[in-house]
Amino acid sequence: MSEETIKNAILYIFERAENKEIPIGKTRLIKLLYLLDVENYKLNQEVLTGFDWIFFKYGPYAFEVDQLLDKFGIEEEEIHVGRGKFISKLTRELEEEENELELETKTVIEKLIDEWGTADLNMLLDYVYFETEPMYKVEYKQKLDFSKVEGVRAERKVELSEKTKERLELLGKRMKERLEEVELPEEPFVQIPPAFKAKSFFQDEVTDLSKLSGKVKVKDA
């Protein structure tokens, strides 16, 4: 993947986090980039960043991140938040420019920021460590295998036989005719017509539907 795409992904993470006033430290950024690769693999069967992820610091880690942060002018600083406590925050000196990241990737990043941007860091680390497929049964310093990630199931189309289509069409017409016979109340507020309360209102049609049988073809959309 091109450095420009990675740069745009990092900038968009910063943009969305800043809009929500969320400080992003280096550890959180690395884990968000990892989750971005996991989600991208689910959708497209490939990682977005092209990083060589390994089991290293706090789970998944990529040494390329350090080099790119330096190259992009992104630095890590410690911010005092009171009572001797400090938090890590990344700062950037990049010029504002139009982000040409694809809409699908932007949507995934927004979802990740909403879910993990303010989550306790230990919860995020536990999640990437224990609940993402590339980390399953992996040895320390071993490269992560994203082919373990289960992809999004493709939509399926169901092809009905012509006979079944005709019978369904006929049942639809019968149900429509039955509804047209129902006398609706004249009151201005919603009322359930008495006919609808009868359990046997569509009994004949339901019985006919239950009798439908036969083979159907299922294929990818």
TORPA-4810 file (N, C-alpha, C, O; in nm, 3 decimals):
<nodes>
NODE_1_0.084_-0.118_0.000_0.000_0.000_0.000_0.088_0.124_0.000_0.195_0.124_0.061_M
NODE_2_0.045_0.230_-0.068_0.127_0.350_-0.081_0.135_0.426_0.052_0.044_0.420_0.135_S
NODE_3_0.247_0.497_0.070_0.264_0.579_0.189_0.155_0.685_0.197_0.113_0.723_0.306_E
NODE_4_0.111_0.734_0.080_0.008_0.837_0.078_-0.122_0.788_0.141_-0.188_0.861_0.213_E
NODE_5_-0.157_0.662_0.112_-0.279_0.605_0.170_-0.265_0.591_0.320_-0.358_0.622_0.395_T
NODE_6_-0.149_0.543_0.366_-0.126_0.528_0.509_-0.129_0.664_0.577_-0.188_0.680_0.684_I
NODE_7_-0.065_0.762_0.514_-0.064_0.898_0.569_-0.206_0.951_0.581_-0.242_1.009_0.684_K
NODE_8_-0.288_0.932_0.477_-0.426_0.978_0.480_-0.506_0.907_0.589_-0.592_0.967_0.653_N
NODE_9_-0.478_0.777_0.609_-0.549_0.702_0.713_-0.514_0.757_0.851_-0.603_0.776_0.934_A
NODE_10_-0.386_0.782_0.875_-0.343_0.837_1.004_-0.402_0.976_1.025_-0.450_1.008_1.134_I
NODE_11_-0.399_1.059_0.920_-0.454_1.194_0.932_-0.604_1.190_0.960_-0.656_1.273_1.035_L
NODE_12_-0.673_1.094_0.899_-0.818_1.087_0.922_-0.847_1.040_1.064_-0.945_1.083_1.125_Y
NODE_13_-0.763_0.951_1.117_-0.778_0.910_1.257_-0.761_1.032_1.347_-0.839_1.052_1.440_I
NODE_14_-0.658_1.113_1.320_-0.637_1.236_1.397_-0.758_1.329_1.384_-0.806_1.384_1.483_F
NODE_15_-0.806_1.346_1.261_-0.917_1.439_1.236_-1.041_1.399_1.314_-1.103_1.482_1.381_E
NODE_16_-1.078_1.272_1.304_-1.198_1.227_1.373_-1.181_1.233_1.525_-1.275_1.265_1.598_R
NODE_17_-1.059_1.200_1.573_-1.034_1.205_1.717_-1.038_1.349_1.768_-1.093_1.376_1.875_A
NODE_18_-0.979_1.441_1.692_-0.978_1.581_1.734_-1.119_1.639_1.736_-1.152_1.720_1.823_E
NODE_19_-1.202_1.598_1.641_-1.340_1.646_1.639_-1.416_1.603_1.764_-1.509_1.671_1.808_N
NODE_20_-1.374_1.490_1.822_-1.439_1.440_1.943_-1.356_1.471_2.068_-1.385_1.423_2.177_K
NODE_21_-1.250_1.554_2.049_-1.162_1.594_2.158_-1.102_1.472_2.228_-1.099_1.465_2.351_E
NODE_22_-1.055_1.376_2.148_-0.994_1.254_2.200_-0.843_1.261_2.175_-0.801_1.269_2.060_I
NODE_23_-0.760_1.256_2.281_-0.616_1.252_2.260_-0.573_1.113_2.213_-0.613_1.012_2.272_P
NODE_24_-0.494_1.106_2.108_-0.448_0.979_2.054_-0.300_0.961_2.082_-0.217_1.038_2.033_I
NODE_25_-0.266_0.860_2.162_-0.128_0.827_2.189_-0.077_0.725_2.088_-0.154_0.671_2.009_G
NODE_26_0.051_0.701_2.092_0.113_0.611_1.994_0.058_0.469_2.005_0.028_0.407_1.903_K
NODE_27_0.045_0.418_2.126_-0.005_0.281_2.143_-0.145_0.267_2.087_-0.175_0.170_2.017_T
NODE_28_-0.233_0.363_2.118_-0.370_0.356_2.068_-0.372_0.368_1.915_-0.448_0.298_1.848_R
NODE_29_-0.289_0.457_1.861_-0.284_0.472_1.716_-0.244_0.341_1.648_-0.305_0.301_1.549_L
NODE_30_-0.142_0.276_1.702_-0.096_0.150_1.642_-0.206_0.045_1.645_-0.227_-0.027_1.548_I
NODE_31_-0.277_0.036_1.756_-0.384_-0.064_1.766_-0.501_-0.029_1.674_-0.566_-0.118_1.619_K
NODE_32_-0.530_0.101_1.657_-0.637_0.142_1.565_-0.599_0.109_1.421_-0.684_0.065_1.343_L
NODE_33_-0.472_0.129_1.386_-0.426_0.093_1.251_-0.434_-0.058_1.230_-0.468_-0.104_1.121_L
NODE_34_-0.403_-0.133_1.334_-0.415_-0.279_1.326_-0.561_-0.320_1.304_-0.590_-0.403_1.218_Y
NODE_35_-0.651_-0.262_1.382_-0.793_-0.294_1.367_-0.845_-0.249_1.230_-0.933_-0.313_1.173_L
NODE_36_-0.789_-0.141_1.178_-0.826_-0.097_1.043_-0.787_-0.203_0.942_-0.863_-0.230_0.848_L
NODE_37_-0.671_-0.265_0.960_-0.629_-0.372_0.870_-0.718_-0.495_0.886_-0.750_-0.562_0.787_D
NODE_38_-0.758_-0.525_1.010_-0.848_-0.639_1.033_-0.981_-0.617_0.962_-1.031_-0.706_0.893_V
NODE_39_-1.039_-0.496_0.981_-1.168_-0.467_0.919_-1.156_-0.462_0.767_-1.247_-0.507_0.697_E
NODE_40_-1.047_-0.410_0.716_-1.028_-0.404_0.571_-1.014_-0.545_0.513_-1.059_-0.572_0.402_N
NODE_41_-0.951_-0.634_0.590_-0.937_-0.772_0.542_-1.073_-0.841_0.538_-1.099_-0.923_0.449_Y
NODE_42_-1.160_-0.808_0.633_-1.294_-0.866_0.632_-1.368_-0.826_0.504_-1.441_-0.906_0.445_K
NODE_43_-1.348_-0.700_0.463_-1.421_-0.647_0.348_-1.357_-0.680_0.214_-1.427_-0.708_0.117_L
NODE_44_-1.222_-0.677_0.209_-1.154_-0.687_0.080_-1.048_-0.796_0.072_-0.980_-0.808_-0.030_N
NODE_45_-1.034_-0.876_0.179_-0.938_-0.984_0.183_-0.794_-0.935_0.162_-0.712_-1.005_0.101_Q
NODE_46_-0.764_-0.816_0.211_-0.628_-0.764_0.211_-0.616_-0.657_0.319_-0.714_-0.593_0.356_E
NODE_47_-0.492_-0.640_0.369_-0.471_-0.534_0.468_-0.456_-0.401_0.395_-0.414_-0.397_0.280_V
NODE_48_-0.490_-0.294_0.462_-0.483_-0.162_0.400_-0.341_-0.106_0.406_-0.293_-0.050_0.307_L
NODE_49_-0.275_-0.120_0.521_-0.145_-0.055_0.540_-0.030_-0.127_0.471_0.067_-0.065_0.429_T
NODE_50_-0.042_-0.259_0.461_0.070_-0.337_0.407_0.180_-0.359_0.509_0.288_-0.408_0.474_G
NODE_51_0.156_-0.324_0.636_0.256_-0.342_0.741_0.282_-0.490_0.767_0.195_-0.575_0.744_F
NODE_52_0.403_-0.520_0.814_0.436_-0.656_0.859_0.405_-0.665_1.008_0.493_-0.647_1.092_D
NODE_53_0.281_-0.694_1.038_0.238_-0.701_1.178_0.297_-0.826_1.244_0.296_-0.934_1.186_W
NODE_54_0.347_-0.809_1.366_0.398_-0.921_1.443_0.342_-0.913_1.586_0.290_-0.809_1.627_I
NODE_55_0.353_-1.022_1.659_0.317_-1.023_1.800_0.438_-0.968_1.876_0.540_-1.035_1.889_F
NODE_56_0.425_-0.845_1.926_0.537_-0.781_1.994_0.487_-0.699_2.112_0.447_-0.756_2.213_F
NODE_57_0.487_-0.568_2.100_0.447_-0.482_2.210_0.296_-0.480_2.230_0.221_-0.434_2.143_K
NODE_58_0.250_-0.530_2.346_0.108_-0.528_2.380_0.022_-0.592_2.270_-0.089_-0.545_2.241_Y
NODE_59_0.072_-0.697_2.211_-0.005_-0.765_2.106_0.049_-0.734_1.968_0.169_-0.748_1.944_G
NODE_60_-0.038_-0.692_1.876_0.006_-0.662_1.740_0.091_-0.536_1.733_0.060_-0.435_1.796_P
NODE_61_0.199_-0.543_1.655_0.289_-0.428_1.644_0.352_-0.428_1.505_0.373_-0.534_1.445_Y
NODE_62_0.381_-0.308_1.454_0.445_-0.294_1.323_0.556_-0.190_1.335_0.530_-0.075_1.369_A
NODE_63_0.680_-0.230_1.307_0.794_-0.139_1.320_0.787_-0.025_1.218_0.847_0.080_1.239_F
NODE_64_0.714_-0.046_1.110_0.703_0.058_1.008_0.638_0.186_1.063_0.662_0.295_1.012_E
NODE_65_0.555_0.170_1.166_0.482_0.286_1.219_0.579_0.391_1.271_0.562_0.509_1.244_V
NODE_66_0.681_0.348_1.346_0.777_0.443_1.403_0.844_0.525_1.293_0.857_0.647_1.304_D
NODE_67_0.886_0.458_1.188_0.954_0.526_1.078_0.862_0.626_1.009_0.903_0.737_0.976_Q
NODE_68_0.737_0.586_0.988_0.643_0.673_0.917_0.602_0.793_1.002_0.584_0.903_0.949_L
NODE_69_0.588_0.775_1.133_0.552_0.887_1.219_0.662_0.993_1.214_0.633_1.113_1.209_L
NODE_70_0.787_0.948_1.216_0.898_1.043_1.204_0.894_1.114_1.068_0.914_1.235_1.059_D
NODE_71_0.867_1.037_0.964_0.865_1.092_0.829_0.751_1.191_0.811_0.766_1.291_0.739_K
NODE_72_0.638_1.165_0.875_0.521_1.253_0.861_0.525_1.370_0.959_0.434_1.453_0.960_F
NODE_73_0.629_1.378_1.040_0.639_1.489_1.136_0.545_1.476_1.253_0.499_1.576_1.307_G
NODE_74_0.516_1.352_1.295_0.427_1.329_1.409_0.511_1.289_1.528_0.589_1.194_1.521_I
NODE_75_0.496_1.362_1.638_0.576_1.338_1.757_0.487_1.302_1.875_0.369_1.337_1.880_E
NODE_76_0.548_1.231_1.971_0.475_1.192_2.092_0.520_1.279_2.208_0.640_1.300_2.228_E
NODE_77_0.425_1.328_2.283_0.458_1.410_2.400_0.375_1.367_2.519_0.266_1.311_2.504_E
NODE_78_0.428_1.393_2.638_0.358_1.360_2.761_0.284_1.483_2.812_0.342_1.591_2.822_E
NODE_79_0.155_1.468_2.842_0.074_1.579_2.889_0.034_1.554_3.034_-0.019_1.448_3.068_I
NODE_80_0.061_1.653_3.119_0.027_1.641_3.261_-0.123_1.664_3.278_-0.177_1.766_3.235_H
NODE_81_-0.189_1.568_3.343_-0.334_1.579_3.362_-0.371_1.593_3.510_-0.487_1.582_3.547_V
NODE_82_-0.270_1.618_3.593_-0.298_1.642_3.735_-0.260_1.527_3.825_-0.261_1.411_3.785_G
NODE_83_-0.225_1.563_3.951_-0.192_1.465_4.054_-0.081_1.368_4.008_-0.086_1.248_4.036_R
NODE_84_0.016_1.424_3.939_0.130_1.343_3.898_0.102_1.246_3.785_0.185_1.160_3.756_G
NODE_85_-0.014_1.259_3.722_-0.049_1.169_3.613_-0.023_1.235_3.478_-0.045_1.355_3.460_K
NODE_86_0.025_1.154_3.384_0.054_1.201_3.251_-0.013_1.108_3.149_-0.029_0.988_3.174_F
NODE_87_-0.049_1.164_3.036_-0.099_1.083_2.926_-0.014_1.110_2.803_0.042_1.219_2.787_I
NODE_88_-0.006_1.010_2.716_0.071_1.023_2.593_-0.020_1.074_2.481_-0.132_1.026_2.462_S
NODE_89_0.030_1.172_2.409_-0.048_1.227_2.298_0.044_1.252_2.179_0.155_1.304_2.194_K
NODE_90_-0.003_1.215_2.061_0.071_1.243_1.939_0.032_1.381_1.886_-0.085_1.417_1.887_L
NODE_91_0.129_1.457_1.841_0.104_1.587_1.781_0.158_1.587_1.640_0.255_1.517_1.610_T
NODE_92_0.097_1.663_1.554_0.137_1.663_1.413_0.163_1.806_1.365_0.103_1.902_1.413_R
NODE_93_0.252_1.815_1.270_0.283_1.943_1.210_0.255_1.940_1.060_0.310_2.020_0.983_E
NODE_94_0.171_1.848_1.020_0.138_1.834_0.878_0.045_1.945_0.834_-0.043_1.987_0.909_L
NODE_95_0.064_1.992_0.713_-0.024_2.095_0.659_-0.159_2.034_0.626_-0.170_1.919_0.585_E
NODE_96_-0.264_2.115_0.646_-0.399_2.069_0.613_-0.411_2.051_0.463_-0.371_2.138_0.386_E
NODE_97_-0.465_1.940_0.422_-0.484_1.913_0.280_-0.605_1.824_0.262_-0.652_1.761_0.356_E
NODE_98_-0.654_1.820_0.141_-0.773_1.739_0.114_-0.738_1.591_0.129_-0.641_1.542_0.072_E
NODE_99_-0.819_1.522_0.206_-0.794_1.381_0.231_-0.866_1.298_0.125_-0.988_1.301_0.114_N
NODE_100_-0.787_1.224_0.047_-0.843_1.147_-0.063_-0.866_1.000_-0.027_-0.873_0.914_-0.114_E
NODE_101_-0.878_0.973_0.102_-0.905_0.837_0.147_-1.042_0.793_0.097_-1.136_0.873_0.093_L
NODE_102_-1.054_0.666_0.060_-1.182_0.615_0.009_-1.289_0.620_0.118_-1.260_0.607_0.237_E
NODE_103_-1.413_0.638_0.075_-1.525_0.650_0.168_-1.537_0.527_0.256_-1.565_0.539_0.375_L
NODE_104_-1.516_0.409_0.201_-1.527_0.285_0.279_-1.428_0.286_0.395_-1.462_0.247_0.507_E
NODE_105_-1.305_0.331_0.368_-1.203_0.335_0.472_-1.237_0.441_0.577_-1.218_0.419_0.696_T
NODE_106_-1.287_0.556_0.533_-1.327_0.660_0.626_-1.437_0.609_0.720_-1.436_0.636_0.840_K
NODE_107_-1.531_0.536_0.663_-1.642_0.482_0.743_-1.590_0.385_0.849_-1.636_0.388_0.963_T
NODE_108_-1.495_0.300_0.811_-1.438_0.205_0.906_-1.365_0.280_1.018_-1.379_0.245_1.135_V
NODE_109_-1.288_0.382_0.982_-1.215_0.460_1.083_-1.311_0.528_1.179_-1.288_0.528_1.300_I
NODE_110_-1.419_0.586_1.128_-1.517_0.650_1.215_-1.577_0.550_1.313_-1.597_0.582_1.430_E
NODE_111_-1.604_0.431_1.265_-1.658_0.326_1.351_-1.557_0.289_1.460_-1.595_0.273_1.576_K
NODE_112_-1.430_0.277_1.424_-1.326_0.241_1.520_-1.306_0.351_1.624_-1.287_0.322_1.743_L
NODE_113_-1.310_0.477_1.581_-1.295_0.588_1.675_-1.412_0.591_1.773_-1.393_0.612_1.893_I
NODE_114_-1.533_0.569_1.721_-1.651_0.567_1.808_-1.641_0.456_1.912_-1.680_0.473_2.028_D
NODE_115_-1.589_0.341_1.868_-1.587_0.223_1.955_-1.466_0.221_2.049_-1.478_0.181_2.165_E
NODE_116_-1.351_0.264_2.000_-1.228_0.247_2.076_-1.152_0.377_2.106_-1.052_0.374_2.177_W
NODE_117_-1.199_0.490_2.053_-1.128_0.615_2.074_-1.116_0.654_2.219_-1.010_0.701_2.262_G
NODE_118_-1.223_0.636_2.296_-1.222_0.675_2.437_-1.223_0.554_2.530_-1.228_0.570_2.652_T
NODE_119_-1.220_0.435_2.474_-1.221_0.315_2.559_-1.094_0.309_2.642_-0.989_0.356_2.600_A
NODE_120_-1.105_0.251_2.760_-0.988_0.230_2.843_-0.882_0.155_2.763_-0.912_0.056_2.697_D
NODE_121_-0.758_0.204_2.768_-0.652_0.145_2.686_-0.632_-0.003_2.714_-0.605_-0.081_2.623_L
NODE_122_-0.647_-0.042_2.840_-0.631_-0.184_2.873_-0.740_-0.269_2.808_-0.715_-0.383_2.769_N
NODE_123_-0.862_-0.214_2.797_-0.970_-0.286_2.730_-0.938_-0.303_2.581_-0.962_-0.409_2.523_M
NODE_124_-0.883_-0.196_2.521_-0.845_-0.204_2.380_-0.735_-0.308_2.360_-0.741_-0.388_2.267_L
NODE_125_-0.636_-0.308_2.449_-0.526_-0.404_2.437_-0.576_-0.547_2.455_-0.533_-0.637_2.384_L
NODE_126_-0.666_-0.566_2.551_-0.724_-0.700_2.571_-0.800_-0.746_2.447_-0.794_-0.862_2.407_D
NODE_127_-0.872_-0.651_2.387_-0.952_-0.687_2.268_-0.862_-0.731_2.152_-0.883_-0.837_2.094_Y
NODE_128_-0.762_-0.650_2.118_-0.677_-0.686_2.003_-0.597_-0.812_2.034_-0.566_-0.891_1.945_V
NODE_129_-0.563_-0.831_2.161_-0.481_-0.946_2.200_-0.560_-1.077_2.199_-0.513_-1.179_2.149_Y
NODE_130_-0.681_-1.072_2.255_-0.756_-1.196_2.276_-0.870_-1.220_2.176_-0.915_-1.333_2.161_F
NODE_131_-0.917_-1.115_2.107_-1.039_-1.131_2.029_-1.026_-1.099_1.881_-1.127_-1.086_1.813_E
NODE_132_-0.904_-1.086_1.830_-0.888_-1.068_1.686_-0.813_-1.189_1.629_-0.715_-1.235_1.687_T
NODE_133_-0.861_-1.240_1.518_-0.814_-1.367_1.465_-0.664_-1.376_1.440_-0.605_-1.480_1.470_E
NODE_134_-0.598_-1.271_1.386_-0.454_-1.286_1.360_-0.371_-1.314_1.486_-0.258_-1.363_1.476_P
NODE_135_-0.424_-1.283_1.604_-0.351_-1.305_1.729_-0.375_-1.444_1.787_-0.313_-1.480_1.887_M
NODE_136_-0.465_-1.521_1.726_-0.494_-1.655_1.778_-0.373_-1.746_1.758_-0.319_-1.757_1.648_Y
NODE_137_-0.332_-1.812_1.865_-0.226_-1.914_1.860_-0.101_-1.867_1.787_-0.046_-1.938_1.702_K
NODE_138_-0.056_-1.747_1.819_0.063_-1.693_1.755_0.174_-1.682_1.860_0.148_-1.649_1.975_V
NODE_139_0.296_-1.710_1.818_0.410_-1.704_1.908_0.468_-1.562_1.912_0.451_-1.485_1.817_E
NODE_140_0.535_-1.531_2.022_0.597_-1.399_2.037_0.696_-1.373_1.923_0.778_-1.458_1.890_Y
NODE_141_0.686_-1.254_1.864_0.768_-1.208_1.751_0.735_-1.278_1.619_0.805_-1.261_1.519_K
NODE_142_0.629_-1.356_1.620_0.587_-1.423_1.496_0.499_-1.330_1.414_0.424_-1.250_1.470_Q
NODE_143_0.507_-1.340_1.283_0.426_-1.258_1.194_0.280_-1.300_1.202_0.249_-1.419_1.211_K
NODE_144_0.191_-1.202_1.200_0.048_-1.231_1.212_-0.009_-1.272_1.077_0.028_-1.218_0.973_L
NODE_145_-0.100_-1.367_1.083_-0.162_-1.421_0.962_-0.306_-1.368_0.951_-0.395_-1.412_1.024_D
NODE_146_-0.327_-1.274_0.859_-0.459_-1.213_0.844_-0.556_-1.303_0.767_-0.675_-1.274_0.761_F
NODE_147_-0.507_-1.411_0.709_-0.598_-1.502_0.640_-0.689_-1.574_0.739_-0.786_-1.638_0.699_S
NODE_148_-0.658_-1.564_0.869_-0.746_-1.621_0.972_-0.873_-1.538_0.989_-0.972_-1.586_1.044_K
NODE_149_-0.870_-1.413_0.940_-0.984_-1.324_0.958_-1.100_-1.373_0.873_-1.086_-1.396_0.753_V
NODE_150_-1.215_-1.387_0.938_-1.334_-1.432_0.865_-1.395_-1.315_0.791_-1.431_-1.214_0.851_E
NODE_151_-1.405_-1.327_0.659_-1.457_-1.219_0.577_-1.607_-1.200_0.592_-1.677_-1.286_0.645_G
NODE_152_-1.654_-1.086_0.545_-1.797_-1.058_0.544_-1.863_-1.149_0.442_-1.820_-1.155_0.327_V
NODE_153_-1.965_-1.217_0.483_-2.033_-1.310_0.391_-2.103_-1.235_0.279_-2.174_-1.137_0.301_R
NODE_154_-2.081_-1.283_0.159_-2.144_-1.220_0.043_-2.294_-1.245_0.044_-2.341_-1.348_0.091_A
NODE_155_-2.369_-1.149_-0.009_-2.513_-1.166_-0.017_-2.545_-1.279_-0.114_-2.472_-1.303_-0.210_E
NODE_156_-2.652_-1.346_-0.089_-2.694_-1.458_-0.174_-2.828_-1.428_-0.240_-2.913_-1.359_-0.183_R
NODE_157_-2.844_-1.479_-0.359_-2.971_-1.466_-0.429_-3.042_-1.601_-0.431_-2.980_-1.706_-0.450_K
NODE_158_-3.172_-1.596_-0.410_-3.251_-1.718_-0.413_-3.336_-1.718_-0.539_-3.413_-1.625_-0.564_V
NODE_159_-3.320_-1.822_-0.619_-3.398_-1.835_-0.742_-3.512_-1.933_-0.720_-3.489_-2.051_-0.690_E
NODE_160_-3.634_-1.886_-0.733_-3.751_-1.971_-0.716_-3.792_-2.029_-0.851_-3.767_-1.970_-0.956_L
NODE_161_-3.854_-2.145_-0.845_-3.906_-2.204_-0.968_-4.025_-2.122_-1.017_-4.087_-2.049_-0.939_S
NODE_162_-4.057_-2.134_-1.145_-4.170_-2.059_-1.201_-4.300_-2.098_-1.133_-4.387_-2.014_-1.111_E
NODE_163_-4.314_-2.226_-1.102_-4.437_-2.273_-1.037_-4.454_-2.208_-0.900_-4.563_-2.166_-0.863_K
NODE_164_-4.343_-2.201_-0.823_-4.347_-2.140_-0.691_-4.378_-1.991_-0.702_-4.456_-1.938_-0.623_T
NODE_165_-4.319_-1.923_-0.801_-4.345_-1.781_-0.822_-4.493_-1.757_-0.849_-4.552_-1.662_-0.796_K
NODE_166_-4.555_-1.844_-0.932_-4.696_-1.829_-0.966_-4.783_-1.847_-0.842_-4.879_-1.772_-0.822_E
NODE_167_-4.750_-1.946_-0.759_-4.830_-1.972_-0.640_-4.817_-1.857_-0.540_-4.915_-1.819_-0.476_R
NODE_168_-4.695_-1.801_-0.526_-4.676_-1.688_-0.437_-4.751_-1.565_-0.486_-4.809_-1.490_-0.408_L
NODE_169_-4.749_-1.545_-0.617_-4.821_-1.431_-0.676_-4.971_-1.445_-0.651_-5.038_-1.347_-0.618_E
NODE_170_-5.023_-1.565_-0.666_-5.165_-1.590_-0.642_-5.201_-1.566_-0.496_-5.305_-1.507_-0.465_L
NODE_171_-5.115_-1.612_-0.405_-5.141_-1.590_-0.263_-5.138_-1.441_-0.230_-5.217_-1.394_-0.148_L
NODE_172_-5.047_-1.368_-0.293_-5.040_-1.224_-0.271_-5.167_-1.155_-0.315_-5.217_-1.066_-0.245_G
NODE_173_-5.221_-1.193_-0.428_-5.345_-1.135_-0.477_-5.461_-1.165_-0.383_-5.543_-1.078_-0.355_K
NODE_174_-5.467_-1.289_-0.334_-5.575_-1.327_-0.242_-5.568_-1.246_-0.114_-5.671_-1.202_-0.063_R
NODE_175_-5.448_-1.225_-0.061_-5.431_-1.149_0.062_-5.468_-1.003_0.040_-5.527_-0.939_0.127_M
NODE_176_-5.433_-0.950_-0.078_-5.466_-0.811_-0.109_-5.617_-0.794_-0.118_-5.672_-0.698_-0.065_K
NODE_177_-5.685_-0.888_-0.184_-5.830_-0.882_-0.197_-5.897_-0.890_-0.059_-5.995_-0.820_-0.033_E
NODE_178_-5.843_-0.974_0.028_-5.901_-0.989_0.161_-5.886_-0.859_0.241_-5.977_-0.819_0.313_R
NODE_179_-5.771_-0.794_0.227_-5.749_-0.668_0.297_-5.843_-0.559_0.247_-5.889_-0.475_0.325_L
NODE_180_-5.871_-0.559_0.117_-5.959_-0.458_0.059_-6.101_-0.473_0.109_-6.179_-0.377_0.104_E
NODE_181_-6.137_-0.592_0.159_-6.272_-0.615_0.209_-6.290_-0.565_0.353_-6.402_-0.552_0.402_E
NODE_182_-6.176_-0.536_0.419_-6.184_-0.495_0.559_-6.234_-0.351_0.569_-6.183_-0.263_0.498_V
NODE_183_-6.330_-0.326_0.653_-6.385_-0.192_0.674_-6.302_-0.121_0.781_-6.299_-0.163_0.896_E
NODE_184_-6.235_-0.015_0.741_-6.150_0.058_0.833_-6.231_0.155_0.918_-6.331_0.209_0.869_L
NODE_185_-6.192_0.180_1.043_-6.266_0.272_1.131_-6.256_0.416_1.079_-6.158_0.453_1.015_P
NODE_186_-6.358_0.495_1.108_-6.361_0.634_1.063_-6.293_0.729_1.161_-6.269_0.845_1.127_E
NODE_187_-6.262_0.684_1.281_-6.201_0.770_1.380_-6.065_0.820_1.331_-5.995_0.748_1.259_E
NODE_188_-6.028_0.943_1.369_-5.901_0.999_1.322_-5.778_0.935_1.385_-5.667_0.955_1.336_P
NODE_189_-5.795_0.858_1.494_-5.680_0.793_1.556_-5.675_0.647_1.512_-5.773_0.590_1.463_F
NODE_190_-5.558_0.589_1.530_-5.536_0.453_1.481_-5.610_0.352_1.568_-5.601_0.354_1.691_V
NODE_191_-5.683_0.266_1.501_-5.749_0.155_1.568_-5.725_0.029_1.486_-5.714_0.033_1.363_Q
NODE_192_-5.717_-0.083_1.555_-5.702_-0.210_1.485_-5.841_-0.260_1.449_-5.923_-0.284_1.538_I
NODE_193_-5.869_-0.277_1.319_-5.999_-0.329_1.279_-6.028_-0.463_1.346_-5.938_-0.546_1.357_P
NODE_194_-6.151_-0.485_1.389_-6.185_-0.611_1.456_-6.146_-0.734_1.376_-6.105_-0.835_1.432_P
NODE_195_-6.159_-0.723_1.241_-6.127_-0.839_1.157_-5.982_-0.883_1.174_-5.952_-1.002_1.167_A
NODE_196_-5.891_-0.786_1.199_-5.749_-0.819_1.212_-5.721_-0.895_1.342_-5.622_-0.967_1.352_F
NODE_197_-5.809_-0.878_1.441_-5.787_-0.942_1.570_-5.819_-1.091_1.566_-5.778_-1.167_1.654_K
NODE_198_-5.891_-1.131_1.465_-5.926_-1.273_1.454_-5.803_-1.353_1.412_-5.739_-1.321_1.312_A
NODE_199_-5.772_-1.457_1.487_-5.653_-1.537_1.458_-5.660_-1.605_1.321_-5.557_-1.641_1.264_K
NODE_200_-5.781_-1.623_1.269_-5.798_-1.696_1.143_-5.805_-1.605_1.022_-5.842_-1.649_0.913_S
NODE_201_-5.769_-1.475_1.039_-5.786_-1.380_0.928_-5.713_-1.425_0.802_-5.771_-1.426_0.694_F
NODE_202_-5.584_-1.463_0.815_-5.507_-1.510_0.701_-5.479_-1.660_0.712_-5.381_-1.710_0.657_F
NODE_203_-5.564_-1.732_0.783_-5.537_-1.872_0.811_-5.522_-1.955_0.685_-5.432_-2.039_0.674_Q
NODE_204_-5.612_-1.931_0.587_-5.605_-2.010_0.463_-5.474_-1.985_0.389_-5.410_-2.077_0.339_D
NODE_205_-5.436_-1.857_0.384_-5.312_-1.822_0.312_-5.190_-1.879_0.383_-5.097_-1.928_0.319_E
NODE_206_-5.191_-1.871_0.518_-5.078_-1.926_0.594_-5.066_-2.076_0.571_-4.956_-2.129_0.558_V
NODE_207_-5.182_-2.144_0.566_-5.183_-2.289_0.542_-5.124_-2.320_0.404_-5.046_-2.414_0.390_T
NODE_208_-5.163_-2.241_0.304_-5.112_-2.264_0.169_-4.961_-2.238_0.161_-4.888_-2.310_0.093_D
NODE_209_-4.915_-2.132_0.231_-4.771_-2.104_0.233_-4.692_-2.218_0.294_-4.583_-2.252_0.248_L
NODE_210_-4.748_-2.278_0.398_-4.677_-2.387_0.466_-4.667_-2.512_0.378_-4.585_-2.599_0.403_S
NODE_211_-4.751_-2.519_0.275_-4.749_-2.635_0.186_-4.649_-2.621_0.073_-4.621_-2.717_0.001_K
NODE_212_-4.595_-2.499_0.057_-4.499_-2.479_-0.051_-4.372_-2.560_-0.024_-4.322_-2.562_0.088_L
NODE_213_-4.324_-2.626_-0.125_-4.202_-2.706_-0.112_-4.133_-2.713_-0.248_-4.189_-2.673_-0.350_S
NODE_214_-4.015_-2.764_-0.247_-3.940_-2.775_-0.372_-3.798_-2.728_-0.355_-3.758_-2.689_-0.245_G
NODE_215_-3.722_-2.730_-0.461_-3.582_-2.692_-0.458_-3.564_-2.548_-0.505_-3.636_-2.500_-0.592_K
NODE_216_-3.466_-2.481_-0.447_-3.431_-2.346_-0.492_-3.281_-2.342_-0.516_-3.205_-2.418_-0.456_V
NODE_217_-3.240_-2.254_-0.602_-3.098_-2.235_-0.630_-3.047_-2.114_-0.553_-3.108_-2.007_-0.560_K
NODE_218_-2.939_-2.129_-0.482_-2.879_-2.017_-0.409_-2.742_-1.989_-0.467_-2.658_-2.078_-0.477_V
NODE_219_-2.720_-1.863_-0.507_-2.591_-1.828_-0.567_-2.548_-1.689_-0.519_-2.631_-1.612_-0.471_K
NODE_220_-2.420_-1.659_-0.534_-2.368_-1.530_-0.492_-2.431_-1.418_-0.570_-2.461_-1.433_-0.689_D
NODE_221_-2.452_-1.304_-0.502_-2.509_-1.187_-0.568_-2.409_-1.130_-0.666_-2.437_-1.031_-0.733_A
</nodes>
